[in-house]
Amino acid sequence: MTADTLDRDTTLREFHDAVNMTPSELRKWLETNDSQAVGWKGEDGHGDGESVGHASGRRIIDLLGKKKADLTDDDLAHMRKVVGYVHRHLAQQPADTEHSRWRYSLMNWGHDPTRKGPAK
């Protein structure tokens, strides 16, 4: 096993550990007003259009549907970005999580912090 294979396998494992929503759950979530209301938009973070996290959620759905052999270096880089985002934001948990912008933002990135365990 090469270092590239180990890195690829580690990235895949960490990505699937971080993303605990199924593609259908994530797709349904991304259609909600709460999903579209949170996240960084535009250069100053307050612009119009789609947020970075919302766009990432759409990409995550695509990544979850790909076969391991079909993943590109760019796909793996995005997977590492998702893992980093989820880990950083989990460390910033507010007192009230159920209906928080914090939770909604994490869900745009495929992680529901109120769920225990992996996606089913």
Backbone as numpy.savetxt, mean C-alpha at the origin, in Angstrom:
# Nx Ny Nz CAx CAy CAz Cx Cy Cz
21.34 -20.01 -4.85 20.49 -18.82 -4.85 21.38 -17.58 -4.85
21.11 -16.67 -5.75 21.93 -15.46 -5.86 21.41 -14.38 -4.91
22.23 -13.34 -4.74 21.82 -12.21 -3.90 20.59 -11.53 -4.48
20.51 -11.46 -5.82 19.34 -10.85 -6.46 18.07 -11.64 -6.16
18.19 -12.97 -6.17 17.03 -13.82 -5.87 16.61 -13.65 -4.42
17.57 -13.60 -3.51 17.26 -13.40 -2.10 16.58 -12.05 -1.87
17.10 -10.99 -2.51 16.51 -9.66 -2.38 15.09 -9.65 -2.92
14.89 -10.29 -4.05 13.57 -10.38 -4.67 12.60 -11.11 -3.74
13.04 -12.24 -3.20 12.19 -13.02 -2.30 11.87 -12.26 -1.02
12.86 -11.54 -0.48 12.64 -10.73 0.71 11.63 -9.63 0.43
11.79 -8.96 -0.70 10.86 -7.90 -1.09 9.45 -8.44 -1.21
9.28 -9.56 -1.86 7.95 -10.15 -2.03 7.34 -10.52 -0.68
8.12 -11.15 0.18 7.62 -11.54 1.50 7.19 -10.31 2.30
8.05 -9.29 2.34 7.74 -8.08 3.10 6.52 -7.35 2.52
6.41 -7.33 1.20 5.26 -6.69 0.55 3.97 -7.41 0.93
3.98 -8.72 0.86 2.77 -9.47 1.18 2.45 -9.45 2.67
3.45 -9.23 3.51 3.20 -9.03 4.94 2.57 -7.66 5.20
3.01 -6.65 4.46 2.53 -5.27 4.66 1.13 -5.07 4.06
0.88 -5.65 2.90 -0.41 -5.48 2.23 -1.36 -6.56 2.74
-2.27 -6.15 3.61 -3.19 -7.13 4.21 -4.61 -7.00 3.69
-4.78 -6.31 2.58 -6.10 -6.20 1.93 -6.04 -6.97 0.61
-7.14 -7.61 0.26 -7.21 -8.32 -1.01 -7.39 -7.30 -2.14
-7.10 -7.70 -3.36 -7.33 -6.78 -4.48 -8.77 -6.26 -4.53
-9.74 -7.13 -4.28 -11.14 -6.67 -4.35 -11.46 -5.72 -3.20
-10.94 -5.97 -2.00 -11.15 -5.05 -0.88 -10.53 -3.70 -1.18
-9.32 -3.71 -1.71 -8.61 -2.47 -2.01 -9.32 -1.71 -3.13
-9.76 -2.40 -4.16 -10.47 -1.76 -5.27 -11.75 -1.08 -4.75
-12.50 -1.78 -3.92 -13.73 -1.22 -3.34 -13.41 -0.01 -2.47
-12.35 -0.11 -1.65 -11.95 1.00 -0.78 -11.59 2.23 -1.59
-10.83 2.05 -2.66 -10.36 3.19 -3.47 -11.50 3.96 -4.12
-12.67 3.35 -4.20 -13.84 4.03 -4.79 -14.56 4.92 -3.77
-14.20 4.84 -2.49 -14.91 5.61 -1.46 -14.44 7.06 -1.39
-15.30 7.91 -0.86 -14.93 9.31 -0.65 -13.82 9.43 0.39
-13.85 8.59 1.44 -12.81 8.65 2.47 -11.44 8.36 1.86
-11.37 7.39 0.97 -10.11 7.06 0.31 -9.59 8.24 -0.51
-10.48 8.87 -1.23 -10.08 9.94 -2.14 -9.81 11.26 -1.42
-10.22 11.35 -0.14 -10.06 12.60 0.62 -8.72 12.72 1.32
-7.96 11.64 1.40 -6.70 11.69 2.14 -5.50 11.59 1.21
-4.36 12.00 1.72 -3.11 11.82 0.99 -2.55 13.08 0.40
-1.32 12.97 -0.05 -0.53 14.05 -0.63 -0.94 14.26 -2.07
-1.39 15.47 -2.40 -1.82 15.80 -3.76 -1.08 17.03 -4.25
-0.48 16.92 -5.39 0.22 18.06 -5.97 1.55 18.34 -5.31
2.23 19.37 -5.79 3.56 19.71 -5.29 3.57 20.14 -3.83
2.50 20.81 -3.40 2.47 21.29 -2.01 1.69 20.36 -1.09
1.16 19.26 -1.63 0.42 18.31 -0.84 -1.06 18.59 -0.74
-1.49 19.75 -1.22 -2.89 20.15 -1.08 -3.57 20.42 -2.42
-2.98 19.95 -3.49 -3.53 20.23 -4.81 -4.76 19.39 -5.12
-5.17 19.46 -6.36 -6.32 18.70 -6.82 -5.82 17.39 -7.44
-6.75 16.53 -7.72 -6.41 15.29 -8.41 -6.19 14.14 -7.45
-5.57 13.12 -7.98 -5.37 11.89 -7.23 -4.15 12.00 -6.31
-4.29 11.47 -5.10 -3.17 11.49 -4.16 -2.15 10.41 -4.54
-0.96 10.57 -4.00 0.11 9.60 -4.23 -0.31 8.22 -3.73
-0.91 8.17 -2.54 -1.34 6.89 -1.97 -2.45 6.23 -2.76
-3.38 7.03 -3.27 -4.47 6.48 -4.06 -3.93 5.85 -5.35
-3.00 6.54 -5.99 -2.36 5.99 -7.19 -1.59 4.72 -6.85
-0.94 4.73 -5.69 -0.21 3.54 -5.25 -1.16 2.37 -5.05
-2.33 2.64 -4.49 -3.32 1.59 -4.29 -3.71 0.92 -5.59
-3.90 1.72 -6.63 -4.23 1.15 -7.94 -3.09 0.28 -8.45
-1.87 0.73 -8.22 -0.70 -0.05 -8.66 -0.58 -1.34 -7.85
-0.89 -1.27 -6.56 -0.82 -2.46 -5.71 -1.78 -3.53 -6.22
-2.96 -3.12 -6.63 -3.92 -4.08 -7.19 -3.30 -4.80 -8.39
-2.64 -4.06 -9.25 -1.98 -4.66 -10.42 -0.86 -5.61 -9.98
-0.07 -5.18 -9.00 1.05 -6.00 -8.53 0.57 -7.31 -7.92
-0.53 -7.24 -7.17 -1.06 -8.46 -6.55 -1.55 -9.46 -7.59
-1.87 -8.98 -8.78 -2.34 -9.86 -9.85 -1.23 -10.42 -10.73
0.00 -9.97 -10.52 1.10 -10.42 -11.36 1.74 -11.70 -10.82
2.23 -12.50 -11.73 3.01 -13.68 -11.36 4.41 -13.20 -10.95
5.02 -13.94 -10.05 6.36 -13.59 -9.56 7.35 -13.40 -10.71
7.30 -14.27 -11.69 8.24 -14.20 -12.82 8.03 -12.97 -13.70
6.83 -12.37 -13.62 6.52 -11.21 -14.47 6.82 -9.87 -13.81
7.27 -9.89 -12.56 7.56 -8.64 -11.85 8.84 -8.01 -12.38
8.78 -6.73 -12.67 9.93 -5.99 -13.18 10.70 -5.36 -12.01
11.87 -4.82 -12.31 12.63 -4.11 -11.28 11.83 -2.92 -10.76
11.09 -2.25 -11.64 10.26 -1.13 -11.24 9.13 -1.60 -10.30
8.57 -2.75 -10.57 7.54 -3.33 -9.69 8.12 -3.59 -8.30
9.30 -4.19 -8.26 9.94 -4.49 -6.98 10.28 -3.21 -6.22
10.69 -2.17 -6.94 10.98 -0.89 -6.29 9.71 -0.32 -5.67
8.58 -0.44 -6.37 7.33 0.06 -5.80 6.92 -0.78 -4.58
7.14 -2.07 -4.65 6.84 -2.93 -3.50 7.64 -2.49 -2.28
8.92 -2.17 -2.48 9.75 -1.69 -1.36 9.23 -0.35 -0.85
8.76 0.50 -1.74 8.19 1.80 -1.34 6.95 1.58 -0.47
6.10 0.63 -0.84 4.89 0.31 -0.08 5.28 -0.17 1.32
6.24 -1.09 1.39 6.68 -1.62 2.69 7.20 -0.50 3.56
8.02 0.38 3.01 8.57 1.50 3.78 7.48 2.42 4.28
6.51 2.74 3.42 5.42 3.63 3.81 4.62 3.01 4.96
4.23 1.75 4.81 3.42 1.09 5.83 4.18 1.06 7.16
5.43 0.67 7.14 6.21 0.60 8.39 6.35 1.97 9.05
6.65 3.01 8.27 6.79 4.36 8.84 5.49 4.85 9.46
4.39 4.64 8.76 3.12 5.17 9.25 2.53 4.35 10.39
2.81 3.07 10.46 2.35 2.29 11.61 2.98 2.80 12.90
4.18 3.34 12.80 4.87 3.88 13.98 4.25 5.19 14.47
3.34 5.77 13.70 2.73 7.06 14.05 1.26 6.91 14.45
0.90 5.75 14.97 -0.51 5.45 15.27 -1.13 6.44 16.25
-2.26 7.04 15.87 -2.97 7.95 16.77 -3.80 7.17 17.79
-4.35 7.87 18.75 -5.17 7.22 19.78 -6.43 6.61 19.18
-7.12 7.35 18.31 -8.33 6.85 17.67 -7.98 6.43 16.25
-8.04 5.15 15.97 -7.63 4.69 14.65 -8.80 4.37 13.72
-9.92 3.95 14.25 -11.01 3.42 13.43 -11.44 4.35 12.30
-11.66 5.63 12.60 -12.14 6.57 11.58 -11.15 7.72 11.40
-9.88 7.37 11.33 -8.84 8.40 11.24 -8.29 8.52 9.83
-7.82 9.71 9.51 -7.15 9.93 8.23 -5.91 9.03 8.14
-5.28 8.78 9.28 -4.11 7.90 9.36 -4.47 6.51 8.82
-5.57 5.95 9.30 -6.01 4.62 8.83 -6.37 4.68 7.36
-7.12 5.69 6.96 -7.54 5.79 5.57 -6.34 5.88 4.62
-5.34 6.62 5.04 -4.13 6.74 4.21 -3.43 5.38 4.09
-3.29 4.68 5.20 -2.67 3.35 5.15 -3.47 2.40 4.26
-4.78 2.50 4.33 -5.61 1.63 3.50 -5.41 1.91 2.02
-5.15 3.16 1.65 -4.84 3.47 0.24 -3.59 2.71 -0.20
-2.70 2.42 0.75 -1.47 1.69 0.45 -1.63 0.19 0.69
-2.89 -0.27 0.85 -3.16 -1.70 0.94 -3.09 -2.31 2.33
-2.96 -1.47 3.36 -2.84 -1.99 4.72 -3.95 -1.43 5.61
-4.78 -2.31 6.15 -5.79 -1.90 7.12 -5.25 -2.21 8.51
-4.88 -1.18 9.28 -4.25 -1.41 10.57 -5.20 -2.01 11.61
-6.50 -2.04 11.34 -7.43 -2.65 12.29 -7.56 -4.15 12.05
-7.01 -4.64 10.96 -7.07 -6.07 10.62 -5.88 -6.80 11.24
-6.17 -7.93 11.81 -5.11 -8.79 12.35 -4.83 -9.88 11.33
-3.59 -10.02 10.95 -3.20 -11.08 10.03 -3.24 -10.65 8.59
-2.85 -11.59 7.71 -2.76 -11.30 6.26 -4.13 -11.25 5.59
-4.11 -10.80 4.35 -5.33 -10.78 3.52 -5.82 -12.21 3.33
-7.10 -12.37 3.24 -7.67 -13.71 3.04 -8.13 -13.86 1.62
